[in-house]
């Protein structure tokens, strides 16, 4: 199943004082409509309120695919000298 392409977001500019007074209302609007708000102070952007996009999760099955080395004969002894008591 392919993910849908993101819809274009409508960006609104909001003065910091207005944002302070309507913060919870604006957060609800972002959640419900996907709108984006740019908070400004004296006409200059200082913050952006956007919808939260969670991290993409890999499926559980197959997540380790390609991470394990392949051995043709895994039960054969190793060829290097091995000494447990070596310092």
C-alpha positions as CSV (number, residue, x, y, z in Angstrom):
1,X,0.0,0.0,0.0
2,X,1.6,3.3,-1.1
3,X,1.4,6.4,1.1
4,X,-0.7,9.2,-0.2
5,X,1.3,12.3,-1.3
6,X,1.0,15.1,1.2
7,X,-1.6,17.7,0.5
8,X,-0.4,21.3,0.0
9,X,-0.7,23.2,3.3
10,X,-2.2,26.6,3.6
11,X,0.1,28.9,5.5
12,X,-1.3,31.6,7.8
13,X,0.7,34.3,9.5
14,X,-0.2,35.1,13.1
15,X,1.1,37.8,15.4
16,X,2.7,36.5,18.6
17,X,0.1,38.2,20.8
18,X,-2.7,36.6,18.8
19,X,-1.0,33.2,18.9
20,X,-0.7,33.5,22.7
21,X,-4.4,34.3,23.1
22,X,-5.6,31.6,20.6
23,X,-2.9,28.9,20.9
24,X,-5.1,25.9,21.8
25,X,-7.6,26.9,19.2
26,X,-4.9,27.1,16.5
27,X,-3.5,23.7,17.6
28,X,-6.9,22.1,17.1
29,X,-7.2,23.7,13.7
30,X,-3.8,22.4,12.7
31,X,-4.8,18.9,13.8
32,X,-8.2,18.9,12.1
33,X,-7.3,20.7,8.8
34,X,-3.5,20.4,8.4
35,X,-3.1,24.1,8.2
36,X,0.2,25.7,8.9
37,X,0.8,28.8,11.0
38,X,3.8,31.1,11.0
39,X,4.1,33.1,14.3
40,X,5.6,36.5,13.8
41,X,7.0,39.1,16.1
42,X,7.1,42.6,14.7
43,X,6.4,41.2,11.3
44,X,9.4,38.8,11.3
45,X,8.8,35.0,11.5
46,X,10.0,33.4,14.7
47,X,8.2,30.0,14.8
48,X,6.1,27.6,12.8
49,X,3.2,25.5,13.9
50,X,2.7,22.4,11.6
51,X,0.9,19.1,11.9
52,X,2.9,16.4,13.6
53,X,4.1,13.6,11.4
54,X,5.2,10.5,13.3
55,X,8.3,8.6,12.4
56,X,7.7,6.0,9.7
57,X,7.9,2.5,11.1
58,X,9.5,-0.4,9.3
59,X,7.4,-3.6,9.2
60,X,8.3,-6.1,11.9
61,X,8.8,-9.0,9.6
62,X,11.8,-8.4,7.3
63,X,13.2,-5.6,9.3
64,X,16.6,-7.4,9.8
65,X,16.8,-8.5,6.1
66,X,20.3,-7.9,4.8
67,X,21.9,-7.3,8.2
68,X,23.2,-10.8,8.8
69,X,26.4,-12.1,7.1
70,X,26.0,-15.1,4.9
71,X,28.2,-18.1,5.6
72,X,28.5,-20.9,3.1
73,X,29.6,-23.4,5.8
74,X,28.8,-22.0,9.2
75,X,29.9,-25.1,11.1
76,X,33.5,-25.2,9.8
77,X,36.2,-24.1,12.2
78,X,37.6,-20.6,11.9
79,X,40.9,-20.4,10.1
80,X,42.7,-17.9,12.4
81,X,44.6,-18.8,15.5
82,X,42.4,-18.4,18.6
83,X,43.7,-18.3,22.1
84,X,41.3,-17.5,25.0
85,X,44.1,-16.7,27.4
86,X,45.9,-14.2,25.0
87,X,46.5,-10.8,26.5
